Amino acid sequence: MPEIKKHIAIAGGGWAGLACAVELSLIGHQVTVLESAKQLGGRARRVAFGDQAVDNGQHVLIGAYRNTLALLKRLDLTVDELLHRSKLNLHLQYCDGKEFNLRSPNLLAPLNLLAALLSAKGFTLVDKWHALGFGLRLFTYSLSVDDDISVAELLHRHHQTRNNITALWEPICLASLNTPIEEASARIFIRVLYDTFCRGSSDSDLIVPKTDLGAILPDPAVDFIELHGGNVHLSQRATELVIEQRHISAIKTEDKTISADHVVLALPPHACIPLIKSHPALHDVAYNLSAFTYNPIVTAYLRYKSSIRPDRSMQGLLGTTAQWVIDRSISGQAGLLTVVISGPGKHMQLENDELAGHIQNELHKCFPHWPRAEEVMIIREKRATFSSRVNIDLLRPTNKTAIQGLWLCGDYTATGYPATIESAVISGKTTAELIHRSISN
């Protein structure tokens, strides 16, 4: 328990805000979470598809998400019952049948990466030689915040072949950074690759939720926060900050003013700007946040007869609009498939019916034995993530602001990671630790 118990108001009930709230509640502070929507989870939340619960986007975690996994254990959840974990085994194919496969063996890092590259299928000896050289450099290679380049330039400098780029590095970049390689930050990409392949053999494991995301964090987090004396309020949009002499004293919603010793803005950058732009001490932060750009993610849920099941639980496609096909049988939803399309593209100009038909035509071309889906639902998150573009780290703020008691929290803050669940959880945990430290001092 802290020596002094403080009241912290957190605007935003996404994964960053909830992670922060759980940490502060565990320490012993009183927490009030304000969420503008009718449900928690932010950009990783539960949605309905007929009588089934799915997510607003198919999320795949990796073993390197140590902070996220630790948070679930802190909530006393049985992780194995919520998440399906397997060794990295990436299958990617063109519709003409040409296939690539990267499988991580059960070896210590970095032997697992080296063995995976050496045994990769579909790649020539020249491909493997250059991939190995790049993989070895990951252990010592880094870029300073002022020397960032694009992932495309990074791969060019390290002599990556066309196969390596199109069938390995580009799919990984799009899946993890949600940003095309011509724009993506090499600095962030290197961090992702290092943490995935260079720290421990289990960090490259693929982790797929067995249930909807709401049951993994938002629901247990609410129970935890309320059990520890906190409160969670839905449909409460933050409208104004009460700041006097560079010190936060309250936050306002449409119908109430909530006094607080500390206020955490666990909101995306575009939602923070209206709250901070009128305060001179926060002008620089507001200016930087206004320079953020965003990339979409489209998720298509396709319902088939329960007897339809792909040969693999996760299949990458090359040369198509559809990028990944994931079998929801892992989640106990036999016959339900998810198609993921990361990043911008011409598909964003199609109406939902057109896009659904286009995706089905691609699947029929790649898997001609599959029937047409009985039902398709398209979910578009137009601002799914901030663009992890070159030099974005120059704009990302720290959690502490120039206003005493006011904090920023979210995947966009200076975590070093792209816009992922892990980045959100890291930011939430860091914010809570900084708040408690400031109170203790």
C-alpha positions as CSV (number, residue, x, y, z in Angstrom):
1,M,0.0,0.0,0.0
2,P,1.3,3.5,-0.8
3,E,2.0,5.9,2.1
4,I,-0.5,8.4,0.5
5,K,-3.5,7.1,-1.3
6,K,-4.3,9.3,-4.4
7,H,-7.2,9.6,-6.8
8,I,-6.3,9.1,-10.4
9,A,-8.8,9.7,-13.2
10,I,-8.0,7.9,-16.4
11,A,-9.7,9.0,-19.7
12,G,-9.7,6.1,-22.0
13,G,-10.6,2.4,-21.4
14,G,-8.5,0.8,-24.1
15,W,-5.7,-1.5,-23.2
16,A,-3.3,1.3,-22.2
17,G,-5.7,2.9,-19.9
18,L,-6.8,-0.4,-18.4
19,A,-3.2,-1.6,-17.9
20,C,-2.5,1.7,-16.1
21,A,-5.6,1.4,-14.0
22,V,-4.8,-2.2,-13.0
23,E,-1.2,-1.3,-11.9
24,L,-2.4,1.7,-9.9
25,S,-5.2,-0.3,-8.3
26,L,-2.7,-3.0,-7.4
27,I,-0.5,-0.5,-5.7
28,G,-3.4,0.8,-3.7
29,H,-4.5,4.1,-5.3
30,Q,-8.1,4.9,-6.1
31,V,-8.9,4.8,-9.8
32,T,-11.7,6.2,-11.9
33,V,-11.8,5.1,-15.6
34,L,-13.8,7.2,-18.1
35,E,-14.6,5.6,-21.4
36,S,-16.5,7.5,-24.1
37,A,-17.8,4.3,-25.8
38,K,-20.4,1.9,-24.5
39,Q,-17.7,-0.8,-24.0
40,L,-14.1,-1.0,-23.1
41,G,-11.2,-2.2,-25.2
42,G,-10.6,0.7,-27.5
43,R,-9.2,-0.6,-30.8
44,A,-9.0,-4.1,-29.5
45,R,-12.5,-4.9,-28.5
46,R,-15.4,-7.4,-28.8
47,V,-18.0,-7.2,-31.5
48,A,-20.9,-9.4,-32.5
49,F,-21.1,-11.5,-35.7
50,G,-24.6,-13.0,-35.6
51,D,-24.7,-15.1,-32.4
52,Q,-20.9,-15.2,-32.1
53,A,-18.5,-12.9,-30.3
54,V,-15.5,-11.9,-32.4
55,D,-13.2,-8.8,-32.4
56,N,-13.0,-5.6,-34.3
57,G,-9.8,-7.0,-35.7
58,Q,-8.0,-10.3,-35.6
59,H,-5.1,-9.9,-33.2
60,V,-2.1,-12.2,-33.1
61,L,0.3,-11.8,-30.3
62,I,3.9,-13.1,-30.0
63,G,5.9,-14.5,-27.2
64,A,7.9,-11.3,-27.0
65,Y,4.8,-9.5,-25.6
66,R,6.2,-10.1,-22.1
67,N,4.4,-7.2,-20.5
68,T,1.0,-8.2,-21.9
69,L,1.4,-11.8,-20.7
70,A,2.6,-10.5,-17.3
71,L,-0.4,-8.3,-17.0
72,L,-2.8,-11.2,-17.6
73,K,-1.0,-13.2,-14.9
74,R,-1.3,-10.3,-12.6
75,L,-5.0,-10.4,-13.0
76,D,-4.8,-14.1,-11.9
77,L,-6.0,-15.3,-15.3
78,T,-5.2,-18.8,-16.6
79,V,-3.3,-17.8,-19.7
80,D,-3.3,-21.2,-21.3
81,E,-7.1,-21.2,-21.2
82,L,-7.3,-17.9,-23.0
83,L,-4.4,-18.1,-25.5
84,H,-3.2,-20.7,-27.9
85,R,0.6,-20.7,-28.2
86,S,2.7,-22.4,-30.8
87,K,6.2,-22.2,-32.3
88,L,6.6,-19.8,-35.2
89,N,5.5,-21.5,-38.4
90,L,4.8,-19.1,-41.2
91,H,3.4,-20.4,-44.5
92,L,3.0,-17.9,-47.3
93,Q,1.9,-18.7,-50.9
94,Y,1.0,-17.3,-54.2
95,C,-2.2,-18.4,-55.7
96,D,-0.3,-20.2,-58.5
97,G,0.9,-22.6,-55.8
98,K,4.5,-21.3,-55.1
99,E,5.0,-21.6,-51.4
100,F,7.4,-20.3,-48.7
101,N,7.8,-21.6,-45.2
102,L,9.7,-20.3,-42.1
103,R,9.6,-22.6,-39.1
104,S,11.3,-21.8,-35.8
105,P,12.8,-25.0,-34.2
106,N,12.9,-25.5,-30.4
107,L,16.5,-24.1,-30.0
108,L,18.0,-21.3,-27.9
109,A,18.2,-17.9,-29.5
110,P,20.0,-17.0,-31.9
111,L,20.3,-20.7,-33.0
112,N,16.5,-20.8,-33.6
113,L,16.6,-17.9,-36.0
114,L,19.7,-19.2,-37.9
115,A,18.2,-22.7,-38.1
116,A,14.9,-21.3,-39.3
117,L,16.5,-19.3,-42.1
118,L,18.7,-22.2,-43.2
119,S,15.8,-24.6,-43.3
120,A,13.3,-22.2,-44.8
121,K,11.4,-23.6,-47.8
122,G,10.9,-21.8,-51.1
123,F,14.1,-19.7,-50.7
124,T,17.2,-20.2,-52.8
125,L,20.7,-20.6,-51.3
126,V,21.4,-17.0,-52.3
127,D,18.2,-15.9,-50.5
128,K,19.2,-17.8,-47.4
129,W,22.8,-16.5,-47.4
130,H,21.7,-12.8,-47.5
131,A,18.9,-13.4,-45.0
132,L,21.4,-15.0,-42.6
133,G,23.7,-12.1,-42.9
134,F,20.9,-9.7,-42.1
135,G,19.7,-11.9,-39.2
136,L,23.2,-11.9,-37.6
137,R,23.5,-8.2,-37.9
138,L,20.3,-7.7,-35.8
139,F,22.2,-8.6,-32.7
140,T,24.4,-5.5,-32.9
141,Y,22.7,-3.2,-35.4
142,S,20.7,-0.2,-34.3
143,L,19.7,3.3,-35.6
144,S,19.6,6.4,-33.5
145,V,16.5,8.5,-33.3
146,D,18.1,11.0,-35.7
147,D,19.3,8.5,-38.2
148,D,16.1,6.6,-39.1
149,I,15.6,5.3,-42.6
150,S,12.8,3.3,-44.3
151,V,12.6,-0.4,-44.0
152,A,12.9,-0.6,-47.8
153,E,16.2,1.3,-47.6
154,L,17.4,-0.9,-44.7
155,L,16.7,-4.1,-46.7
156,H,18.5,-2.6,-49.8
157,R,21.6,-1.7,-47.7
158,H,21.7,-5.3,-46.4
159,H,21.4,-6.8,-49.9
160,Q,18.1,-8.6,-49.3
161,T,16.8,-10.5,-52.4
162,R,13.4,-10.1,-53.9
163,N,12.2,-13.4,-52.4
164,N,13.4,-12.3,-49.0
165,I,11.6,-9.0,-49.2
166,T,8.3,-10.1,-50.7
167,A,7.9,-13.4,-48.9
168,L,9.5,-12.6,-45.5
169,W,10.5,-9.1,-44.4
170,E,7.6,-7.2,-46.1
171,P,4.8,-9.5,-44.7
172,I,6.4,-9.2,-41.2
173,C,6.7,-5.5,-41.5
174,L,3.1,-5.0,-42.6
175,A,1.8,-7.4,-39.9
176,S,3.8,-5.7,-37.1
177,L,4.1,-2.1,-38.1
178,N,0.9,-1.8,-40.3
179,T,3.0,0.4,-42.5
180,P,4.4,-0.3,-46.0
181,I,8.1,-0.9,-46.2
182,E,8.7,2.2,-48.4
183,E,7.4,4.4,-45.5
184,A,8.0,2.2,-42.4
185,S,10.6,3.1,-39.8
186,A,13.7,0.9,-39.9
187,R,14.4,1.9,-36.3
188,I,11.1,0.4,-35.0
189,F,11.3,-2.6,-37.4
190,I,14.8,-3.5,-36.0
191,R,13.4,-3.3,-32.5
192,V,10.6,-5.7,-33.3
193,L,12.9,-8.1,-35.1
194,Y,15.4,-8.0,-32.2
195,D,12.8,-8.7,-29.5
196,T,11.2,-11.4,-31.6
197,F,14.3,-13.4,-32.7
198,C,17.3,-12.3,-30.6
199,R,16.3,-12.5,-26.9
200,G,14.8,-15.9,-26.2
201,S,13.6,-18.9,-28.2
202,S,10.0,-18.5,-27.1
203,D,9.8,-14.8,-28.1
204,S,8.9,-15.7,-31.7
205,D,6.0,-18.0,-30.6
206,L,2.7,-17.1,-32.2
207,I,-0.2,-16.5,-29.7
208,V,-3.8,-16.5,-30.9
209,P,-6.7,-15.7,-28.6
210,K,-9.0,-18.6,-27.9
211,T,-11.8,-16.2,-27.0
212,D,-12.8,-12.7,-27.8
213,L,-10.5,-9.9,-26.6
214,G,-13.1,-8.6,-24.2
215,A,-12.8,-11.7,-22.1
216,I,-9.0,-11.5,-22.1
217,L,-8.5,-8.0,-20.6
218,P,-11.4,-5.6,-20.4
219,D,-13.8,-7.8,-18.5
220,P,-11.2,-9.1,-15.9
221,A,-9.7,-5.6,-15.6
222,V,-13.1,-4.1,-14.6
223,D,-13.6,-6.8,-12.0
224,F,-10.1,-6.1,-10.6
225,I,-10.4,-2.3,-10.6
226,E,-13.8,-2.5,-8.8
227,L,-12.6,-5.1,-6.3
228,H,-9.8,-2.6,-5.4
229,G,-12.2,0.2,-4.8
230,G,-12.1,1.9,-8.2
231,N,-14.8,2.8,-10.7
232,V,-15.3,2.4,-14.4
233,H,-17.8,4.6,-16.2
234,L,-18.9,4.0,-19.8
235,S,-20.3,6.6,-22.2
236,Q,-18.3,9.4,-20.5
237,R,-16.3,11.4,-23.0
238,A,-13.6,13.7,-21.5
239,T,-14.4,17.3,-22.7
240,E,-12.1,19.6,-20.7
241,L,-9.1,19.6,-18.4
242,V,-9.1,21.9,-15.3
243,I,-5.6,23.3,-15.1
244,E,-4.5,26.0,-12.7
245,Q,-1.0,27.3,-12.4
246,R,0.4,24.4,-14.4
247,H,-1.3,21.8,-12.1
248,I,-4.2,19.5,-13.0
249,S,-7.1,19.5,-10.6
250,A,-10.0,17.9,-12.4
251,I,-11.3,16.5,-15.7
252,K,-14.7,17.3,-17.1
253,T,-17.2,15.1,-19.1
254,E,-20.4,16.2,-20.7
255,D,-22.3,16.0,-17.4
256,K,-19.8,16.0,-14.5
257,T,-16.6,17.3,-13.2
258,I,-14.3,14.8,-11.5
259,S,-11.6,16.1,-9.2
260,A,-8.4,14.1,-9.2
261,D,-4.8,14.3,-7.9
262,H,-3.6,13.0,-11.3
263,V,-5.2,12.7,-14.7
264,V,-4.1,10.2,-17.4
265,L,-5.1,10.8,-21.0
266,A,-5.1,7.2,-22.3
267,L,-6.5,8.4,-25.6
268,P,-5.3,8.2,-29.2
269,P,-3.3,11.3,-30.4
270,H,-6.2,12.8,-32.4
271,A,-8.5,12.6,-29.3
272,C,-5.9,14.2,-27.0
273,I,-5.4,17.3,-29.1
274,P,-8.7,19.0,-28.3
275,L,-8.1,18.6,-24.6
276,I,-4.5,19.9,-24.6
277,K,-4.2,22.4,-27.4
278,S,-5.5,25.4,-25.5
279,H,-2.9,25.1,-22.7
280,P,0.3,27.0,-23.6
281,A,2.6,24.5,-21.7
282,L,1.2,21.7,-24.0
283,H,1.4,23.5,-27.3
284,D,4.5,21.6,-28.4
285,V,3.0,18.2,-27.6
286,A,-0.2,19.1,-29.4
287,Y,1.7,20.2,-32.4
288,N,3.6,16.9,-32.6
289,L,0.5,14.9,-32.1
290,S,-1.2,16.8,-35.0
291,A,1.6,15.5,-37.2
292,F,0.7,11.8,-36.6
293,T,-0.9,10.0,-39.5
294,Y,-2.8,6.8,-39.4
295,N,-3.2,3.5,-41.3
296,P,-6.2,1.3,-41.6
297,I,-6.7,-2.4,-41.0
298,V,-9.5,-4.3,-42.7
299,T,-10.8,-7.6,-41.1
300,A,-13.2,-9.8,-43.0
301,Y,-15.0,-12.6,-41.1
302,L,-16.3,-15.3,-43.4
303,R,-18.7,-17.9,-42.2
304,Y,-18.7,-21.4,-43.8
305,K,-20.1,-24.7,-42.8
306,S,-18.4,-26.1,-39.7
307,S,-16.9,-28.9,-41.9
308,I,-14.8,-26.3,-43.8
309,R,-11.4,-26.1,-42.2
310,P,-8.1,-24.9,-43.8
311,D,-5.0,-27.1,-43.8
312,R,-3.3,-24.6,-41.6
313,S,-4.5,-22.4,-38.8
314,M,-2.7,-19.3,-40.2
315,Q,-1.9,-18.9,-43.9
316,G,-0.2,-15.9,-45.6
317,L,-1.1,-14.9,-49.1
318,L,1.2,-13.2,-51.6
319,G,0.2,-11.1,-54.6
320,T,-3.4,-10.7,-53.4
321,T,-5.3,-8.0,-51.5
322,A,-5.9,-10.5,-48.7
323,Q,-2.8,-11.0,-46.6
324,W,-3.5,-13.5,-43.9
325,V,-6.2,-16.2,-43.5
326,I,-6.7,-17.4,-39.9
327,D,-8.9,-20.3,-38.9
328,R,-11.1,-19.4,-35.9
329,S,-11.4,-23.1,-34.9
330,I,-8.7,-22.2,-32.4
331,S,-11.3,-19.9,-30.8
332,G,-13.9,-22.7,-30.8
333,Q,-15.6,-21.2,-33.9
334,A,-15.4,-23.9,-36.5
335,G,-16.2,-22.8,-40.0
336,L,-15.3,-19.2,-39.3
337,L,-12.3,-17.7,-41.1
338,T,-10.7,-14.3,-40.7
339,V,-9.0,-12.5,-43.5
340,V,-6.7,-9.6,-42.5
341,I,-5.6,-6.7,-44.8
342,S,-3.1,-4.4,-43.1
343,G,-2.1,-0.9,-44.3
344,P,-3.5,1.4,-47.0
345,G,-4.4,0.3,-50.5
346,K,-6.9,0.4,-53.3
347,H,-9.2,-1.9,-51.3
348,M,-10.1,1.0,-49.1
349,Q,-11.9,2.5,-52.1
350,L,-14.2,-0.5,-52.5
351,E,-17.7,-0.7,-50.9
352,N,-18.1,-3.5,-48.4
353,D,-20.0,-5.7,-50.8
354,E,-17.4,-5.2,-53.5
355,L,-14.6,-5.9,-51.1
356,A,-16.3,-9.1,-49.7
357,G,-16.7,-10.4,-53.3
358,H,-13.1,-9.5,-54.2
359,I,-11.8,-11.4,-51.1
360,Q,-13.9,-14.4,-51.9
361,N,-12.7,-14.4,-55.5
362,E,-9.1,-14.4,-54.3
363,L,-9.7,-17.2,-51.8
364,H,-11.4,-19.3,-54.5
365,K,-8.4,-18.8,-56.8
366,C,-6.0,-19.8,-54.1
367,F,-8.2,-22.6,-52.6
368,P,-10.5,-23.7,-55.4
369,H,-12.0,-26.5,-53.3
370,W,-13.5,-24.1,-50.8
371,P,-17.2,-23.2,-51.4
372,R,-18.5,-19.6,-51.2
373,A,-18.9,-18.3,-47.7
374,E,-22.4,-18.3,-46.4
375,E,-22.0,-14.8,-44.7
376,V,-19.3,-12.2,-44.7
377,M,-18.8,-9.3,-42.3
378,I,-16.3,-6.5,-43.1
379,I,-14.8,-4.4,-40.3
380,R,-12.8,-1.3,-41.3
381,E,-10.7,0.4,-38.7
382,K,-9.6,3.5,-40.7
383,R,-7.3,4.7,-37.9
384,A,-6.4,1.3,-36.6
385,T,-2.8,2.4,-35.8
386,F,-0.6,5.4,-36.1
387,S,1.7,5.1,-39.1
388,S,5.1,3.8,-37.9
389,R,6.8,5.9,-40.6
390,V,10.4,7.1,-40.8
391,N,11.3,9.6,-38.0
392,I,8.0,9.0,-36.1
393,D,10.0,8.5,-32.9
394,L,10.9,12.2,-33.0
395,L,7.3,13.0,-32.5
396,R,6.3,10.4,-29.9
397,P,5.9,12.0,-26.4
398,T,7.0,10.8,-23.0
399,N,4.3,9.9,-20.5
400,K,5.0,12.9,-18.3
401,T,3.8,16.3,-19.4
402,A,4.7,19.9,-18.5
403,I,1.5,20.1,-16.4
404,Q,2.0,18.6,-12.9
405,G,-0.3,15.6,-12.5
406,L,-1.1,15.2,-16.2
407,W,0.1,12.2,-18.0
408,L,-0.1,10.8,-21.5
409,C,-0.6,7.0,-22.0
410,G,-1.0,5.0,-25.2
411,D,0.7,2.9,-27.8
412,Y,1.8,6.1,-29.5
413,T,4.0,7.3,-26.6
414,A,7.8,6.7,-26.6
415,T,7.8,2.9,-26.1
416,G,10.0,2.1,-29.0
417,Y,7.3,-0.3,-30.3
418,P,4.8,0.1,-33.1
419,A,1.1,0.5,-32.4
420,T,0.5,-2.9,-30.8
421,I,-1.2,-4.3,-27.7
422,E,2.3,-4.7,-26.1
423,S,3.1,-1.0,-26.7
424,A,-0.2,0.0,-25.1
425,V,0.5,-2.2,-22.1
426,I,4.1,-1.0,-21.7
427,S,2.8,2.6,-21.8
428,G,0.1,1.9,-19.2
429,K,2.6,0.2,-16.8
430,T,5.2,2.9,-17.2
431,T,2.7,5.7,-16.6
432,A,1.5,3.9,-13.4
433,E,5.0,3.5,-12.1
434,L,5.9,7.2,-12.9
435,I,2.7,8.4,-11.1
436,H,3.4,6.3,-8.0
437,R,7.1,7.4,-8.0
438,S,6.0,11.0,-8.1
439,I,3.6,10.5,-5.2
440,S,6.2,8.6,-3.2
441,N,8.7,11.4,-3.6
